[in-house]
C-alpha cells in the first residue's frame, strides 16, 4: 500500500515523487497550497496532517514561516505507510 500520486499545489518535491520514497522536501513563498494524495489501493484511507491539524484531502494547507512538517498516512486493513514532506516557507 503506497501513494500513486502526491501534489502540493505547484510545489516541486525533492526528490521527485515516487511511491517507494517516504521523505520529501519542498520550498514555497505561497501562503497556502492544496494538498492531494492518491493511494494505489482505492480502499485505503489517506490522512493528511500539518503538525496536529488534519487537512482534508484536496484541501488547502496554510504555511507558517520556516519549516512545516506535513505527514500523509496511507492505511488499509492490515498496514499503514507514512510519507513526510518538509515544506519550508520563506
matplotlib code that plots the C-alpha trace (Angstrom):
import matplotlib.pyplot as plt

x = [0.0, 1.6, 0.7, 0.4, 0.3, 1.1, 0.6, 1.1, -0.1, 2.5, 5.4, 8.3, 9.0, 12.6, 13.2, 10.6, 7.6, 8.0, 5.6, 8.5, 10.2, 8.7, 10.6, 10.5, 11.3, 9.8, 10.1, 7.5, 6.7, 2.9, 0.7, -1.3, -1.4, -3.9, -2.7, -3.9, -2.7, -3.9, -3.5, -2.7, -5.4, -8.8, -10.0, -7.1, -7.7, -5.5, -4.9, -3.1, -1.8, 0.2, 1.5, -1.6, -4.1, -5.9, -6.1, -8.9, -7.5, -7.6, -8.0, -5.7, -2.9, -1.7, 2.1, 3.8, 7.2, 10.0, 9.7, 6.3, 6.1, 3.3, 2.6, 0.5, -0.6, -2.0, -3.8, -5.6, -6.9, -3.5, -0.9, 0.0, 2.7, 3.7, 5.1, 6.7, 7.1, 9.0, 7.8, 10.0, 8.2, 10.5]
y = [0.0, 3.2, 6.5, 6.7, 10.5, 13.4, 17.0, 20.1, 23.0, 23.8, 23.0, 20.8, 17.8, 16.9, 14.1, 13.8, 11.8, 8.1, 5.9, 4.0, 7.2, 8.4, 11.6, 14.8, 18.5, 21.5, 25.3, 27.9, 31.6, 30.8, 31.4, 28.2, 25.3, 22.5, 19.0, 16.0, 12.4, 9.4, 5.9, 2.9, 0.9, 2.5, 1.1, 2.6, 5.6, 8.7, 11.1, 14.4, 16.3, 19.5, 19.2, 18.3, 19.8, 17.5, 18.6, 17.4, 15.5, 18.1, 20.9, 23.9, 23.9, 27.3, 27.5, 29.2, 30.9, 28.4, 24.6, 22.9, 19.1, 17.6, 13.9, 11.7, 8.3, 5.7, 2.9, -0.3, -3.2, -4.6, -2.0, 1.7, 3.8, 7.3, 9.9, 13.1, 16.4, 19.2, 22.4, 25.5, 28.8, 31.8]
z = [0.0, -1.2, -2.8, -6.5, -6.5, -4.2, -5.3, -3.1, -5.3, -7.8, -5.5, -6.7, -4.4, -3.8, -4.7, -7.5, -6.3, -6.2, -4.2, -2.7, -1.3, 2.0, 2.8, 0.7, 0.9, -0.9, -0.7, -1.1, -0.8, -1.0, 1.9, 1.1, -1.3, -2.0, -1.0, -2.9, -2.1, -4.1, -2.8, -5.1, -3.2, -3.7, -0.4, 1.6, 3.8, 3.4, 6.4, 5.9, 8.9, 9.3, 12.8, 14.9, 12.3, 10.0, 6.4, 4.1, 1.0, -1.8, 0.7, 1.3, 3.9, 5.3, 5.7, 8.6, 8.1, 8.3, 8.3, 8.1, 8.7, 6.6, 7.1, 4.8, 6.2, 4.0, 5.8, 4.6, 6.7, 7.6, 7.4, 7.1, 5.5, 6.4, 4.0, 5.3, 3.4, 5.0, 3.3, 4.0, 3.6, 3.1]

ax = plt.figure().add_subplot(projection="3d")
ax.plot(x, y, z, "-o")
ax.set_aspect("equal")
plt.show()
